[in-house]
Amino acid sequence: MDKEQEQKLVFKIADLLRENKELSTQIKELTEFNRNLTKQNEKLESILANISPKYLPKEISEHVKTRTKRFEMATVLYADIRGLKKISEQAGTSDIIDELDKIFFHFNTIVKKYKIEKIKTIGDAYMCAGGVPEKNITNPLDVVLAALEMKNYLNKLKQEYEKQNKKFWDLKLGIHTGPVTATFSGRRKINYELKGDTVHIATRMASASEIGQINISIMTYELVKQYFACEYNGKIPVKYKGDMEMYFLKRIKPAFSENRKIGDKPNQIFWNKYLLRQFNDLQEIILDKLEKELPDHLYYHNFKHTIDVINQAELIGYGEGVDDESILLLKTAALFHDAGHIIGYDEHEYHGTQLAREYLPKYKYTEEQIAEICNLIMATKLPPNPQNLLESIMCDADLDYLGRSDFIPVSNTLYKEMKEQNKIGSLNDWNKLQVKFLTNHQFFTKTALSLREVNKQMQIERIKKLTEVEIE
């Protein structure tokens, strides 16, 4: 290249650098402008959320649109609070309203405790629903537990009033589980309206109930009968559905109750089974997060591997005869054990524990359970050195593929992952590392040894022949 060409190239590079600098300045200005617009938009959204659309101009009110969503499984509770006439004979109107407000306020507290959504109050009736606005598989249990608390609360108040020879409200409760269509309106404060047969049937259940009873439909009964004692209450005709069976919900079964005689509060056995059922919801959320946020170069440490470890942890756990709570801890640890790759590769076990501590309190896990789950996650850090049975199960589940028939394709994904990060050299280097790792590896549980050890030894011999490596 002659001097003239070099000079032209230098000038061209200088022009490109200047253009790049100008573009960078423009990007910064646009970013700041967008940030200010976003702040202004948020302020306007906040103001609009607190103004009824009927007071807004048409072109603005159209901005505050309602949204509709269908939920395939929601549980609706309808509480019919009766006794207005007999109480009005003893008290003034303002006293009646105050008393009713007090009851509804306490109901709201119960509803919030079980993460149920209050839908509306209609005079002396109260309606709420589980599984809305966020779907969850535990909503029948949540609503039934809330109904028992509502019933017990009103019974205690009634006893206090009877001691003073004062009349009090009576309660009839109806519950039904089925699909609903929910309409959402508002932005800052969301209002809900439910439509569909499920709402209608819940009100019918309340009408067909008796004073002081919780009347549930056959659909709800089938979903909660494992944990709650119920009493058959006949049939009721339902439009387009024929006769529907009903049951009075009486109490929590003794095996799942803190107080076996009363059956009003669930014990830890109940909560362990509840959490195992709820695990499906948690798993869906975390797997979706992994699929969206894990780096593309993770061909091995991806959501498929997480599903595999969850399944193997459960399989080995049952093989080792552990209890329900242990299965819950193992499956939850397996769900989070590689989630830390979202944050970083080398310390992903630690990052996984941080994610577990962020999510699990929202799902009713105790502090002790969360601590144990974090220990199980850290036990997967290589080289494995488990200190107890659950950690042994976790380690075996994480490396279960070493003794499976799909060892080769799974191993290839790990090689590809490490190769892209410059953590391994040639395929021959990888095979040497494989032989060394497999030879030093051990399965810790009897279940894993019986299922995987023979095939693992076959893999060692196969790779040795490929590499002709002598193991020291």
Secondary structure, 3 states (H helix, E strand, C coil): CCHHHHHHHHHHHHHHHHHHHHHHHHHHHHHHHHHHHHHHHHHHHHHHHCCCHHHCCHHHHCCCCCEEEEEEEEEEEEEEEECHHHHHCCCCHHHHHHHHHHHHHHHHHHHHHCCCEEEEEECCEEEEEECCCCCCCCHHHHHHHHHHHHHHHHHHHHHHHHHCCCCCCEEEEEEEEEEEEEEEECCCCCEEEEECHHHHHHHHHHHCCCCCCEEEEHHHHHHHCCCEEEEEEEEEEECCCEEEEEEEEEEECHHHECCCCCCCCECHHHHHHHHHHHHHHHHHHHHHHHHHHCCCCCCCCCHHHHHHHHHHHHHHHHHCCCCHHHHHHHHHHHHHCCHHHHCCCCCHHHHHHHHHHHHHHHHCCCHHHHHHHHHHHHCCCCCCCCCCHHHHHHHHHHCHHHHCCCHHHHHHHHHHHHHHCCCCCCHHHHHHHHHHHHHHCCCCCHHHHHHHHHHHHHHHHHHHHHHCCCCC
